[in-house]
Amino acid sequence: MVKYNIKDIEKEIIKILKKIDKSYEKNTKIDIDSLSFVRFVMEIEKKYSFKFTPAEMFDEKFNQVSHIANIVKSK
């Protein structure tokens, strides 16, 4: 797998979020409905070619772009 820069990962996550939730603003916690959440997770998994574990997806910090970016970087 290609190693990505954390800032590039964060930018890509924000881009995906804005596509799913046009009202999302940078530096706010992710607050989307369940269907949007599934779409969001699937888009990230597709982009970076991996699967989140249930523990990762349901971690209380999964509503923070920086936390998700760190998970992606660790894969």
N, C-alpha and C positions, 0 to 999 in steps of 0.2 A: 504494500500500500504506500502511496505517496504521503510523505509527512507534510502536514500543513502548518502554517504559522497561526498561532492562536488568534491574532487580530483578524486574519483573513477568514478563519472559521466563524468568528463572531459576526463579521460583516455578512457572510453568507446566511447565517441563521436569521439575522435581522431581515435580510432580503426575503427569505422564505416566510417569515412572520408577516411582513408587510403585504405579501401576496395573499396570504390567508386572512389576515385581519388588518384592513387598511387603516384602522384607528390606532394600531400599535405605535408607540413612541419609544425611541431608544432610551435606555436607562430606567424603564419601568418593568415591573414584573409581568410575566406572561400570564394573561387571563383570557383564555379562549374556551369555547364550549367543547364538549366531548368529541363531536365529529371533527371539528377543526383541529383538536389535539391529535387525533389519529392521523389526519392528513399531514399535519406538521411533522410528526414523528416519521411517517413514511417518506416524506420528502427528504429529510435529513439522512435517513438510512439509505435511500437511493443515491443521493449525492455522494456520500462517503463510503458506500458499499460495505455496510456492516449492519448488525441488528443490536438495538438497545436491549438490555436485560429488563425483566419486569422490575427488579429492584432499582435500576437506574431511572426508569420512567416514573416510578412512583415515589422517588425520593422527594422530600419536601423542598429541596433546592432546585428541582427540575423546572421551576418557573423563572429561573435566572439564566439569561443568555450566557454569562460567563461560566456558569456551572456546566451547562450543556456543551459549550465549546471545550471545556477541559475533558469531558467524557469523550468527545469526538477525537481530540488530540491523543488521548491515551489508547485508542484502538489501533 
